[in-house]
Amino acid sequence: MSEKNRGDGNRSARERLQQQRERDKAREKQRRVLIVSAAVVGVLGLAAVVGVIAAGGDKNSGSDKAGPVVAPTAATDEDGKPAIPTGKADAPSTLAVWEDFRCPACAQFENVMRDSIHELEASGALKVDYHLATLIDGNMGGSGSLRAANAAACAQDAGKFTAYHDTLYVNQPPETDDAYGKNAKLIELAAKVPGLDTPAFRSCVNDGTHDGWVKKSHEAFQNGGFRGTPSVLLNGESIFPTKGNEQISPANLKKWVAEANKGKKPGTASPSAG
């Protein structure tokens, strides 16, 4: 082969290699875009769909006779809607969150929005009312929704609701795994919250102290016309998965709260027991 032909061949090989690299880069870029898009859909669109299915399939939940209604410390019951409040009591805006500790869409919502919600609470801009439902027990069988909600109410008695609430969602088992139906698992997770795993907490969990209260909360959910969990309302207006034409996101939540609070003073009261 002549030097010229050898040189042409080398250039062709280099060109082909370069073209292949460009194609690989383009495919990788497209793959990243698809992954990000899928994540957004998973957090927003899928969550709404899962909630709708959960509400439609809720056949058995709430069918058992409720025991005594023992409300957790500092719980509220406005308009017959039991709730555990967090944040400063006089914050100008209120976020109402209806959720189920076994619900995957609820975990998606909480794990994406958690930091923004806590930041808004700390600034006095927002307080949150957590309403506990037991949809997945009715859909999938088991008792994990009820047992976890009772344990969260027991954590409220100990002044540890927020930390334990977040721990339950970070460690949520698969929807079909009723791990939260075992009190031992819920007590095990309490060890992740400093100062929570006490004899009083264990007794509250094992005795189902707040089961009747949780069932009352779920009945309020059933009677509230909600499509599924999570159902999220800002000052009474639904914002999940969208508010008008805007999708929920940490940035949009902060913007919506700022708009709602314009001209209002932030809350300064002592935080709720949670």
C-alpha positions, 0 to 999 in steps of 0.5 A: 500500500502506498504512503498516500493510501495508508494515510487516507486509510488512517484518516478514514479510520479516525473520522469513523471513530470520531463519528462513532463517538459523536453518535455515542454522545448523542445517545447518552445525552438522549438517555439522560433526558429520558431518565430525567423525564421519567423521574419527573413523571414518576414524581408527579404524574405517576403519583396522581395515577397511583392515588386514583387507583388507591381510592378506587380500590379501597374496599375493606379499609375502615370496615373494622369497628373502631376502638376508643378515639384517643387523639395524640398530643396537640392533634386538631380536629377542625370540621371533623378532620383529625390532623397532626399539625407541624410548624408555627401555629400562626403561620399565614398559610396552611398545607393539608396533606392526606397520606398513607405510610404504605403509599409509594406515591406519598413517599415520592411526594415526601422525599422530593418535597421534604426539604422545601416544606421544612424550610417553609415551616422554619421560616414561619411561612407555612404550617402543615396539617397531616391527615393519616389514611389507610388506603393501602391496607384496604387495597393490598390487605394487611395492616401496615397503613394503620400500624404505621399511622398509630406509631406516628401518632405515638411519636407525636405524643413524644414530640418526635412526629416530624422526624419519625414521619420522615423516617417512615417514608425514607425506609418505606418497604415495597407496597406489597410488603406489609412490613409496617404491619409488624410493630417490631419493625416500627419500633426498630425504625424508632431507634433512628430518631434520637430519644424516641425508643422509650418504654412509653412509645413501645407501649403506645405502639404495641397497645394500638393506643391511637388506632381509633383516632387513625380510623376516624381520620381515614373515615374523614378522608373517605367522606372528603371526596378525595381522589387518592393519596397523596392529596395536597391542598394549599389554603384549601386549593388542590396543588397536587399534582398541579396548581392550574397549569403549573406542576408541583415542585419545590420551587413552585411550592415556595413561589405559591406560598410566597404569593399567598403570603404577600403582605402577611407576617410570618408566624412566630408562635412556638412550633407544634408538638410534632 
